[in-house]
Amino acid sequence: MAKTLENREALLECRDPVVHNALYTGNLVEVQRHFSGRSAVNLLIHAQSQDLRWTSHKWGVWSLTYEQEPTTPLHITASRGYLECLRHLLSRGARVDLAPGGQTALHAACAAGAADCARLLLAFGADPGAVSEGGCQPLHLCRSPGSSECARLLLRHGAPVNCASEEEGDTPLHVAARLGLPEHLRLFLSYGADLEARNAEGETPLLAACALPHSAQAAAPYYEVCKELVEAGARVNAADRDLQRPLHQACKQGNPRVVALLLAHGARVNVMSYSGNTALHNALQGAPYRLEHRPELAVRHLLNQGAVRVWPGALLK
């Protein structure tokens, strides 16, 4: 059972730019000097977020400024891969699951793909199933090709492979499929990930893999992901809440290799979605925006498998 994060509490706030600079640059000597004891290691630091918001400092004058988000020295060093600085802070009593900004240092390390830092945090007792304020566990944040080792470490320490994010209902397998991460996907399947898990939109991981727009350069890893899922037994005709099937989505995104793969494994070529579209509809509608994918190949695959070219709904009464 995943644990929720610790409640926010009053922490000593640090606004000293010298201390901030030591943490953000990974200057071990300065970090050791400023954090020599155990009392001041759990500081609150306000860092600049990547999110913008409108703020008003004077009456009637509004400006876009970067949001400030609370963080700690542990989060800063973990998210930047400063292993020795992180080790020093932990040895001085830094609280490993402290989360004033809504996520733990382990979340931050996994999001950055910093496997050595994630390993150290887990060795100091970090909770691999901690749920962030956004409803995600660390496994959900392993979203880059370089984060597969972080995912492996989490699973070895008992992270639940079928955990669902609170808002989207995505499992780690959904995330890996949607982002075209075949190494992550194989890892999750080896730990028993549910092929037919449904998220809030009713998508299975195969549907998620087929639905996300991607460049022609990224077509190969997406094909590999879909191939792994299909060969593992994923249902090729599973529909989401709008009755969209993997074939509908693959045609919309113009990935002809995925279209051929789905058809070869029994995808129904003329089934309609809730809006009345067949796969051929989607392939033709998306073709002008996917020319680099060679959408004509997807159309050829559909026609070769018996896609209807005229249907009653296309004719005037």
C-alpha positions in Angstrom: 0.0 0.0 0.0 1.5 3.3 -1.0 2.1 5.9 1.7 1.1 9.5 1.3 3.6 12.2 1.8 4.4 13.8 5.1 2.3 16.8 6.0 3.9 20.1 5.4 5.4 21.7 8.5 7.2 24.8 9.6 10.8 24.6 8.5 13.7 27.0 8.9 13.8 29.1 5.7 17.0 29.8 4.0 17.4 32.9 1.7 21.2 33.0 1.7 22.4 33.1 -1.9 25.8 31.7 -0.9 24.1 28.5 0.4 21.9 28.3 -2.6 24.8 28.6 -5.0 26.7 25.9 -3.1 23.7 23.5 -3.5 22.8 24.3 -7.1 26.4 24.0 -8.3 27.2 20.9 -6.3 30.1 22.4 -4.5 30.9 19.7 -2.0 33.4 21.7 0.1 30.9 24.5 0.6 28.0 22.2 1.3 30.1 20.5 4.0 31.0 23.8 5.4 27.4 25.2 5.5 25.9 21.9 6.7 28.4 20.7 9.3 25.8 19.9 12.0 22.5 18.1 12.1 20.2 21.0 13.1 20.0 23.1 9.9 20.1 20.3 7.3 16.3 20.3 6.8 16.0 23.9 5.4 13.2 25.3 3.3 14.4 27.0 0.1 12.1 28.7 -2.4 13.2 27.8 -5.9 12.1 29.2 -9.2 9.6 26.9 -10.9 9.3 26.4 -14.7 5.6 27.4 -14.5 4.5 31.0 -15.1 1.7 32.8 -13.4 0.2 36.3 -13.4 1.1 38.4 -10.4 0.3 42.0 -9.3 2.8 43.9 -7.2 1.1 47.2 -7.8 -2.5 48.1 -8.2 -3.6 47.5 -11.7 -0.2 46.3 -13.0 0.1 42.6 -13.8 3.1 40.7 -15.0 4.1 37.1 -15.8 6.5 35.8 -13.3 7.9 32.3 -12.5 6.2 30.6 -9.6 8.2 29.9 -6.5 8.1 26.4 -5.2 9.4 25.2 -1.9 12.2 22.7 -1.9 15.0 21.4 0.3 18.8 20.9 0.0 18.1 17.2 -0.4 15.8 17.7 -3.3 18.2 20.1 -5.0 21.2 17.8 -4.8 19.2 14.6 -5.7 17.6 16.2 -8.8 21.0 17.4 -10.1 22.8 14.1 -9.5 25.2 15.6 -6.9 25.8 12.2 -5.2 28.5 13.2 -2.6 26.6 16.3 -1.6 23.5 14.2 -1.2 25.4 11.6 0.9 26.7 14.4 3.2 23.2 15.7 3.8 21.8 12.3 4.5 24.7 11.5 6.9 23.8 14.8 8.7 20.3 13.7 9.3 18.3 15.0 6.3 14.8 13.6 6.4 14.6 11.4 3.4 10.9 11.6 2.8 10.4 15.3 3.5 8.2 16.9 0.9 7.4 20.6 1.4 6.9 21.1 -2.3 4.6 18.1 -2.8 7.1 15.4 -3.7 10.1 13.7 -2.1 13.7 13.8 -3.1 13.2 10.3 -4.6 10.6 11.7 -6.9 13.0 14.4 -8.0 15.9 11.9 -8.5 13.7 9.6 -10.7 12.4 12.5 -12.7 16.0 13.5 -13.5 17.1 9.9 -14.2 19.7 10.2 -11.4 20.1 6.5 -10.6 23.0 6.8 -8.2 21.1 9.3 -6.1 17.9 7.2 -6.2 20.0 4.2 -5.0 21.4 6.2 -2.1 18.0 7.6 -1.1 16.5 4.1 -1.1 19.5 2.8 1.0 18.6 5.5 3.5 15.0 4.3 3.7 13.2 6.5 1.1 9.7 5.2 0.4 9.5 3.8 -3.1 5.7 4.1 -3.1 5.4 7.6 -1.8 2.5 9.5 -3.5 3.2 13.1 -4.5 0.8 16.0 -4.2 0.0 15.4 -7.9 -0.9 11.8 -7.2 2.2 10.2 -8.7 4.6 7.6 -7.3 8.3 7.7 -8.3 7.7 5.0 -10.9 5.4 7.4 -12.8 8.2 10.0 -13.0 10.7 7.6 -14.8 9.9 9.2 -18.1 13.2 9.6 -19.9 15.3 6.9 -21.7 18.0 7.3 -19.0 15.6 6.6 -16.1 15.3 2.9 -16.6 17.8 2.1 -13.9 15.8 4.3 -11.5 12.7 2.2 -12.4 14.6 -1.0 -11.8 15.8 0.1 -8.4 12.3 1.1 -7.3 10.9 -2.2 -8.3 13.6 -4.1 -6.5 12.7 -2.1 -3.4 9.0 -3.0 -3.6 7.4 -0.3 -5.7 4.1 -1.5 -7.0 4.3 -2.0 -10.7 0.5 -1.5 -11.3 0.1 1.6 -9.2 -2.2 4.1 -10.8 -1.7 7.9 -10.7 -4.6 9.6 -8.8 -5.8 12.0 -11.5 -5.1 10.3 -14.9 -5.3 6.7 -13.6 -2.1 5.9 -15.5 0.0 2.9 -14.5 3.8 3.0 -15.1 3.1 0.8 -18.2 0.8 3.5 -19.6 3.5 6.1 -19.1 6.2 3.9 -20.7 3.9 3.1 -23.7 2.8 6.7 -24.2 6.4 8.0 -24.2 7.8 5.3 -26.4 10.2 3.8 -23.8 10.6 0.1 -24.8 13.3 -0.7 -22.2 11.0 0.6 -19.4 8.1 -1.3 -20.9 10.0 -4.7 -21.0 11.0 -4.1 -17.4 7.5 -3.5 -16.2 6.2 -6.5 -18.1 8.8 -8.7 -16.5 7.5 -7.6 -13.1 3.9 -8.5 -14.0 2.5 -5.2 -15.3 -1.2 -5.4 -16.3 -1.5 -5.3 -20.1 -5.2 -4.4 -20.0 -5.2 -1.8 -17.2 -7.5 1.1 -17.9 -6.8 4.7 -17.1 -9.3 7.5 -16.5 -9.9 7.8 -20.3 -10.5 4.1 -20.7 -7.1 3.6 -22.4 -5.1 0.4 -22.2 -1.3 0.8 -22.5 -1.5 -0.2 -26.2 -4.1 2.5 -26.9 -1.8 5.0 -25.0 1.1 4.0 -27.2 -0.9 4.5 -30.4 -2.5 7.8 -29.4 0.3 10.2 -28.7 1.6 12.3 -31.7 5.3 11.7 -32.4 7.8 12.7 -35.0 8.9 10.4 -37.8 12.2 10.1 -36.1 10.5 8.6 -33.0 8.4 6.1 -35.0 10.8 3.2 -34.4 10.7 3.1 -30.6 6.9 3.5 -30.8 6.7 0.5 -33.1 8.9 -1.4 -30.8 6.7 -0.6 -27.8 3.5 -1.7 -29.7 5.2 -4.8 -30.9 6.2 -5.8 -27.3 2.7 -5.2 -26.1 1.0 -7.1 -28.9 3.4 -10.0 -28.6 2.8 -10.1 -24.8 -1.0 -10.5 -25.5 -2.4 -7.0 -25.5 -5.9 -6.9 -27.1 -5.6 -5.1 -30.4 -9.4 -4.3 -30.6 -9.7 -2.9 -27.0 -11.7 0.4 -27.1 -11.5 3.5 -24.9 -14.6 5.5 -23.7 -15.0 7.0 -27.2 -14.8 3.6 -28.9 -11.4 4.5 -30.3 -9.3 1.4 -31.0 -5.5 1.2 -31.4 -5.9 1.1 -35.2 -7.9 4.3 -35.2 -5.2 6.1 -33.2 -2.3 4.6 -35.2 -3.9 5.8 -38.4 -4.5 9.2 -36.9 -0.8 9.5 -36.0 0.3 8.1 -39.4 2.6 5.3 -38.2 2.3 2.8 -41.1 4.5 0.1 -39.3 2.2 0.1 -36.3 -0.9 0.0 -38.6 0.6 -3.1 -40.4 1.4 -4.7 -37.0 -2.1 -4.2 -35.7 -3.7 -5.5 -38.9 -1.5 -8.6 -38.9 -2.7 -9.4 -35.3 -6.4 -9.1 -36.1 -7.3 -5.5 -35.8 -10.8 -4.9 -37.3 -10.3 -2.6 -40.2 -13.9 -1.2 -40.7 -15.0 -0.8 -37.1 -16.2 2.7 -36.3 -15.5 4.9 -33.3 -18.2 6.8 -31.4 -18.0 9.7 -33.8 -18.5 7.3 -36.8 -14.9 7.3 -38.0 -13.2 4.3 -39.4 -9.4 3.8 -39.4 -9.4 5.0 -43.1 -11.2 8.2 -42.1 -8.5 8.9 -39.6 -5.6 8.1 -42.0 -7.0 10.4 -44.7 -7.9 13.2 -42.3 -4.4 13.2 -40.7 -2.4 12.7 -43.9 -1.8 16.4 -44.6 -0.2 16.8 -41.2 1.9 13.6 -41.2 3.5 13.7 -44.6 6.9 12.8 -43.1 5.4 9.5 -41.8 4.4 8.5 -45.4 0.7 8.1 -44.5 0.0 6.6 -48.0 1.6 3.4 -46.7 -1.0 3.2 -43.9 -3.8 3.8 -46.4 -2.4 1.0 -48.6 -2.3 -1.4 -45.6 -5.9 -0.6 -44.9 -7.2 -1.0 -48.4 -5.3 -4.3 -48.7 -7.2 -5.5 -45.7 -10.6 -4.6 -47.1 -11.2 -1.1 -45.8 -14.4 0.2 -47.3 -14.0 3.3 -49.5 -17.7 4.3 -49.7 -20.2 3.8 -46.9 -23.8 4.9 -46.4 -22.9 7.7 -44.0 -20.8 9.4 -46.7 -23.8 9.7 -49.2 -26.4 12.4 -49.3 -29.9 11.3 -48.7 
